[in-house]
Amino acid sequence: MSFKQLDPEDFLISADSVTAGAWSGGVTTLGEFYTSSVQEAGASGNYYLNVYQTSSELDEARVQFNIAFGNSAGSGSNLYDSGINGKSYTSTVYGQWQNIVLGDESNSFEFNGVIPVTQSIYILTAERARYKGSIFPGTLDLRLTNGGNTLRLTDNSKDLTSISFNEAGRVFQLVSGSNGQAISNGGITDSGSYGLVLPDVGAIILNDSALRLAAGENGGIGLETGLSTTSNNNRTLFQAISSSANFQLNSQENITSDYVFIRARNSEYNYSENPSFISGSTGEVIYTDFINAPQTFITTVGLYNDANELLAVAKLSKPLKKDFTKEALIRVKLDF
């Protein structure tokens, strides 16, 4: 084994962006949507509805995203205690996303400068195991169908000259359009935008006030949100999504790579340090052919710190022959 001190110019740091579909198997577009009656009827079903890509256990049904509904007054679900108004599953969901997005339970959701009188929201959250570092802005294509009317939604990332941030990171408006661009009239309603797209937490907040507008009222689809204790708004939005049979989403991840260039010059690494090549009694090279015409085969590169501790190991695909007539340049790539 031979050691060599690396110089500063032997190191290079590079960053690459990797994109992939946000659904199982790297798929970009979901065309089929299924739910689990067990999950919906269980305790978690009071808060959210899981959506799967298949109904078959043989095809390995996996959660792709979930749907939740929140209301500031607790409307739209049963109360925790019939004697305490306003405290319900929907108020808990609403308060949770207030903290995540707004950072304060006293703030109200605002959509493109408009604060709806009724603070009701739907939340779509991509399953964390499905996507990479974050949602890729400009790739969202969410279609909702209700009563024969279809609404096509995307983020407005390609229309912006600067990006806004909130407690959840980057924030874009959910508008009527495609591929990150709003339609010609701006893609919003009198109730503001259709919601917020939060790529860094993999979530989409939908503005209920905009969705419940009739089709002729500046682009709504007349979604019938219920505010009674028997309402099932999660199922209502699921029907609108599944009826359109199109939910497109990509994810992206920034991967930082550290390149280390290992240089073996013609005079280096030509002698083996294997004890079997040296006489134990005299310290001489046993095989005389290796005295004047030595050769070795490089198979492994180890990276050590100043304390001589092994930090990383790189294996070559095949042994690399080395002698006095050859020089080698080995590039080691560390991804993190």
C-alpha positions, 0 to 999 in steps of 0.5 A: 500500500502506498500513500500520497498527499493530495493537493487542493487542485485535486478536488472539485465540487459540482452540483447537478439537478436530477428529475423524475416522476413523482409517482411509483416507478418514476411515473410522471402521470397518474391516470388511475386512482384508488382508495382503501375502504379500511383506511377511510373507515379507520381513525386516520380517515377522519383527517385524510384520504390515501390515494393509491395507483392500483387496487391490486395487492399483487401489483403492490398498491402504494400510497401516491398522495393524500387528500385532506380538508380543513376549515377554520371554524371546524365545519365539515366534520364531527366535533371532538366534543358536542359541547365544544364548538369549533373543535373538530377534525377539520379545524385540526387539519386547518390549524396544522397547515396554518402552522406549516405554511403561515407559521401562526394560527392567527393568520388567514390563508391568502390567495393571490392577494385575496383572503376568502371570507370562508377559510376552507382549504383542501390539501394534496400532499405527495407521499414523501417516499414517492418523490426526490428532494422537492416537487419540480415547479412547472411540471404540475398538471392537475385536472378536476372534473365536476358535472361535465366541467373540467378545470386544468391547474398548474403553478405559475412558476414560469410567469414569475420574475421573482420567487416568494417564500413562506414558512414552508419554503418556496410558494407559487400560486395555483392557476388555471393553465398548464406547464407552469404558465397561466392562461391568457387572463392570468388564470385566477378567479374573483376569489383569488388564485385556485390555491398555493403550490409548495414544492419544498414540502410536496403540498398543494393547498386548494382554495375552496372558495374558488373551486365552488364557483360555478363554471360560468363564474370566472372558471370555477367547477361548482365543487359542492363542499359540505360544511355539515357534520356528515360531509365527506369533502375528502371524497368529494375532491377525490371524485373530481380528481379521479373523474379527470384521470390526469394528475401529472407531477415531477420531482427534482433533487440537487445532488452535490458531487465531490470529485477527487483526482488521483494521479499516479505518475510514471515514477510512482506505484510501480513496486508492490508492498506485498510481503511475499515479494520480499525476503524476510531474512535479507529484505531483498526482492525475491523476484529479480524481474521486478527489480529493473522492470517492475509492474503492478496492478491498481485495483483499489483507491482509499481516501484517508484523512490526516489522522490516517483514518480510511474515509472512502474506498473506490474500486476500479472496474478492472485492474489497471496495469502500472509500470515506469512507462505509464501514468494513470489519472483516476477520478473518484466521484463522491455523491452526497 
